[in-house]
Amino acid sequence: MRDVRISSIQLAFIIIGFTFGEAAILNPSSNARQDAWLVNVLALIGGLILVSVYTTISSLHPGKTLIDILRATFGRYAGNFVAILYLWYFIHVLSLVLRSFMEFMASTLYIRTPILFMAICLMIVALYTVKKGLEVIARVSELLVPMLIVTIIFLFLALITEYDIQNFLPFLEFGMRPVLKASVHMTTFPFGETVVFLMIFPHLNNKSQTFKISLFSILSIGIILLSVTTRDLLVLGPDMLERMTYPNYASTKMMPIIDIEAFIATNLLIGGGVKIVVLLYAISMGIAQFFKLDDYKPLVLPVSFICISLSLWIFDSLIDKILWEETVYPYYAIPFQLIIPLLILIISLMKKKKLAE
Amino acid sequence: MIILLISSFILITILGIPELLKINQKKKTTVIYLGLMSLGVIMSLIQALEISIMNPSEVIQSIVDYALKR
């Protein structure tokens, strides 16, 4: 395969766009009501720890992607088995993201449009981008993600007249339990999903900066998500924040004078688009490496087809999806985001120590 | 619905043929390509025919519930 290189700033924008992706429409911290801001802070700490683990793994295996790392760490058979599990996990996450965006568009802007049509439209754009390669994905992110950041700052300031500081109180009304539960949820979604970047880190042109740039990106997106949650809480209040399916969208509709509904949806599509593109690239590349193929591009089309089919199949309704993500997803994601990466890290460190001796 | 699915399967497969002809490992890639396409068709058929089997999310939920009970 051709050696593709991306710059540190491009990686930072991809990570920011990817992490903001689905979190742009669903606020995983909203269950903690007026303590949602605290959930964001705790989840950010968790996210920084997870990304430190991923970047350390990548630095211990320079030039290797997740599939190669798994084979090198667990051996041929166990490594291949875990690689299949990871490929499945990425396919499932991509289907979840696709379904989230289909449901969002269908319930807000395109009420009469079939969700299958929206999925096909979104996947055609993603498919084209992935076929053009990682460099194009990086350049597109570099171009579009700053627009997201500018919009968030603009919205934060534009809604300032609607803020009610009393919405922060009472602090920890229900104790730490709901806060910790929501923090675990938010650490797994969206921060823990950055495990997929183990497929992209080897392509960074300056590998010594992987740790620094990843941590900086997570810190930036953590602050962005904190500002979004604070804005929603101050505008909507704890009751509405908890009840709303799409609190981010609802709070922007409270803006006085102007209606920027479509503009907001476009921004949400940028974030979601980056996430879908990165996952589609990682899956296609992962399958190609698993079967030792020279090129991943012919696999992008069938992978897209699988993801569209799966996204329609996995849930009967939006309520099912929300309930599943709140109750099952954290337990499902922890082995992929924490347990297996920690095992890889421990085994890699032990092997390195053994070699040094 | 089934006719629509089969025709879209044939159409998507045809769309991928020019790319498959350009690459080095033609045989291996074609087998994987068709395998993945078939998987997508099976998933679509399960929905189109409304075959009552657990979807992947329900399977994962059962596994998580079982693990938590243990």
Interface residues (C-beta under 8 A of the other chain):
Chain A: H92 I287 F291 L293 D294 D295 K297 P298 L299 L301 P302 V303 F305 I306 I308 S309 L310 L312 W313 I314 F315 D320 W324 V328 Y331 Y332
Chain B: I12 L15 G16 E19 L20 I23 N24 Q25 K28 T29 I32 Y33 L36 M37 L39 G40 V41 M43 S44 I46 Q47 N55 P56 S57 I60 Q61 V64 A67 L68
